[in-house]
Amino acid sequence: MIKKELMEILACPQCKGPVELQQEQDRIVCRTCRLVFAIRDDIPIMLIDEATPLVEN
């Protein structure tokens, strides 16, 4: 579980903009860059090279 305090200081590493937590899918999303960052063992992996494109249905 990512703490609220951590989410308040996290920013997208590409655009430096805000990100949102999607707990049910265990990921962090930047809607501006349309990137998804994984969370592994409660640690957000905020690396551009590890991000995947955001796909919405």
Sequence and secondary structure as in RCSB ss.txt:
>XXXX:A:sequence
MIKKELMEILACPQCKGPVELQQEQDRIVCRTCRLVFAIRDDIPIMLIDEATPLVEN
>XXXX:A:secstr
   HHHHHH   TTT    EEEGGGTEEEETTTTEEEEEETTEE   GGG EE    
